Amino acid sequence: MARMKVLLLEDVPSLGLAGEVYAVAGGYARNYLIPRGYAAVATKGALKQAEEIKQAGIRRRAKERANAEAQAQVISNKKLLFHANAGDNDRLYGSVTAADIAERLEEACGFEIDRRRLQLGAALRDLGIFPIEIRLMPEVAATFEVAVVREGETWDDARARRQAREEAFAAAEAEAEAAADAVAAAEDEEAAAEEAGAEEE
């Protein structure tokens, strides 16, 4: 397969940064990079412009990073409240999705949010408070909280539910540890009794 040298005119995530020269598969260059304006054939004339393109790319990335950092400041520590219907076990009848969160975050912040940047994993299907990370750029992220509560409940109710869960978990953990200690003590007593019986014989 013939390779073709191209000069990148735009940043291409899987390939490189604007102003850099790469040897790529001919089909990739002719069918994707060049028609979409991401690259040009690396001719002598194009290579003379490489440094100018590279500097423009550096300036653009610096501006994008500054913008992302400003957005991260606005997003950080935001608290979003979602009301949902849930059963007695705190399981939602529906779910709170990344699209729902992105829409509400847009309303709270006043700028566009790409839902694909939310590090959510899966939709929220339980009542509770969830820390959510949004990755605005590979090196710029912000964290905010989402509370999912029943209709008519507030952040205070969500905090109280979280506190109750943590206390119940700690109590269950302490109970399990006490039970394990009791079993270990009983085994030690049994072993000591067997040892004492063996010595008497």
N, C-alpha and C positions, 0 to 999 in steps of 0.2 A: 504494500500500500504506500503510495507516494505521500511524503510529508511536505507541508507547505509552511514557510515562515510567515507569521503574521505579527502585526503591531497592534496591540490592544488599545482601542480608543476609549473603552469603558472598563470598569472593574468587572471581572467575570469570576464569581465566587469559586467555581471549581477549577479555575485556570490561573489567574493572576490579576495584577493591578494595571490600570491604565498607564500607557507609556512603555510597557515591557514587551519584549519580542519573544515569541515562542514558536517552536516547530510543532505543528499539529497535523492531524490526519487531513488530507485534502478535502474529503467529503464534509468533515466537521467545519472546516473553514468556509468552503463554498456554499454549503447548505444551511449553516446556522450562524456562525460568527459574522461573516461579511454582510449577508442580507439584512441582519438585524442591527447593523451599525456598531457591533461590539468590537470589530477589528477591521483592519485593512491589510492588503498584501504588503509585506515588508520590502518595498522598493527603496532605492536610494533617496528619493524625494520624501517618502514617508518617514524614513529613519531620521532625516534631518529635523522632523517635527517631534520626534520621540521625547526629547527632553522637555519641550513645551507641554506636551500632553501629560507627561509624568508630573510636572509641577502643578498643572491644573487639577490633576487627580488628587494630589496631596492636599491642595487647598480645599477641594470639595469634601474630602474625607474629614479634614479638620473641622470644617463647618458642620458637617453631619454629626460628628462626635459632640461638638459643643451643643448642638440642638438636642441630641439624645440625652446629654447630661442635664440640660435644663428641664427636659421632660421628666427625667428620672427624679429630679428634686420635687417636682409637682406631684408625681405619683407616689413617692415614698410616704409611708405612713397614712395613706388614704384608708378610710374604713367604709366599706360598702355593705349595705344591709339589704338582704333579700327575704321576702316573705313567701312561704310555701306551705302547702298542705302536707301533713305528715301523719303517720300512724303512731300508735302508742309506743312503739320501739324506736321512735325518732327517725325512722326511715321515710324519705320523701316519696310521695306518690308519683312525682315526676323527677326532674333533675335541674340543676343550675349548670348551664353549659358555658364553654369558653366564649361563645357568641354573646350570651346574656351578660357575662362579666365585662367583656370588651365594650358593649353598648353602654352599660351603666358607668364604666370608668370614663368613657368619652364624655358623657354628660357631666361627670364630676370634674373633669380636668379641662374640658374645652378644646381638645384637639383629638385628631383621629388616632385610634388604637387598632392595630392589626391583631386580631384574635390569635393568629398563629404564633405570635411572640409570647403568649401566655404559657408559662411552664406549669400546666394544669395536670397533665397525665390523663385523667378521666373526669367526666362530669361529676359534680358534687351531688351525692344522693342521700346525705344525712344532714340532720340539724347540727349546727356547731359553728365554730370559728376556725377559719382556714387561712394560713399565710399563703399568699400567691406571689410568685416571682414573674416579672415580665422582663424579657431580654430584648432591649431596644436595639442593641448592637452586640456583636460577640463579646465585647469587653465592657459594655454598659448595661447594668441591670438595676431594677428597683423592686422593692417588696412592699406589698400592701395587704390588708386583711379583708376577708369576706366573711360576713356572718349570715348564716341561713337560719331563720327563725320561723315560728308559727305566726299566722296572721295575728296582729295586735301586740306582738312581743317586740322588745327593744334590744339594744346592745347589752343592757344590764341583765336581761333574761338570758341572753347567749352566754355572757360571762358567768352567771350563776350556774347554768347547765354545765359549762366546762369545768368549773370548780367542783361541782358535785361528782362529775365523771372522774376527775383526778383523785378526789378523796375516796371514791368507791374503788378505783384501781389500786390505790395505795393500801386500803384496808384489805382487799383481796390478796394483794401481794404479801402483806404482813401475815395474814391468815395462812396462806400457803407455806410461808417460811416457818411459822409456828408448827404447822402440821408436819413438815419435813423434820424439824428439830425433835418433835415428839416421837416420830417413827425412829429416828436415829438413836434417841435415848432408850427407847424400848428394845431396840436391837442390841445396844450396848449392855443393858441389864440382862437380856437373855443370854448373851455371850458370856457375861460374868457368872451367871447362874450355872451355865453348862460347864464352865471352867472350874467352879467351886465343886460341882458334883463329881467331876472327873478326878479332882484332887482327893475327895473323900474316899473314893474307891481305891 
